[in-house]
Amino acid sequence: MMTSMSTRPVAETLGPPRHFLDIADVDAATLRRMIDLAAQYRTGTAPEALRSPLVGKTLAMIFEKPSTRTRVSFQVGMQELGGHVVVLSHQDTQLGRGETIPDAARVLSRFVDMLMIRTFAPETLHELADYASVPVINGLTDETHPCQVMADIATFEQHRGPIAGKVIAWSGDGNNVAQSWIEAAPKFGFEMRLACPEGLEPRADIVARARAAGAAVVVGNDPQALVEGADCVITDTWLSMHDTDTDRSNMLLPYQVNRALMARAKPSALFMHCLPAHRNEEVTDEVMDGPQSVVWDEAENRLHAQKAIMVWCMGLLP
């Protein structure tokens, strides 16, 4: 009798894959285990069984948006875990030529063990996950950026210990990173304050869900008041990729993180920015390069946090 030479299981026999789509979708205890494993990867103390557990596995990365940190950190991370990486831009695939997301998800699931996508519409991410039979990771959408915030939390705890009970202040556009911070607040037990211009606040439904889950989330328009006494101050670029809206920059000018704004926070407060930064726009050089800034550790922790996320997605972290 002829038997198949393939060792890849048929999708229907695998059970539901572990996707990492948004922080809100994952329980607090699991997120904590990921953060703790990320710290072990950073310090070189990960258990022997989790140092190179993905030998023979392949991650496909789909980029509809350009990337430096996401691409390099996922690629290096997967290689350090023993696996392989395939990088696909939108121009490299049939997705840009009319192939549907469900069809692409089904096909790619037969070739690789895990998918990461960096895309515009969250609907694209969720449709990919709906039809993939392998884990899908959110590398960024216009709505959320959970891998970044996992790295940010790992960075805070690297420098200041447990984030529970702390005050995190955001100054600027209530964008995708801000919204993932909001989703993280009830999971990790910190207070989240967001100072945003009118019209650039985070989505009301995301705020409402976090509050319903028990988080203290404050949204307002006064950065001076909302940064007062904070343990960490965060900002992001005023203009997203390909955006040239000068009115938006004018709206955000009062939200610049400078020495005066940082002085409102605790003397021990950290400064974070997910990068790339537009220096002397959303943050001044003296803050970016100052003693409170942890932006380079934050960038490094993308590598460690995403390794932990991938290990969890592959079912190797309980």
Disulfide bonds with the S-S distance in Angstrom:
none
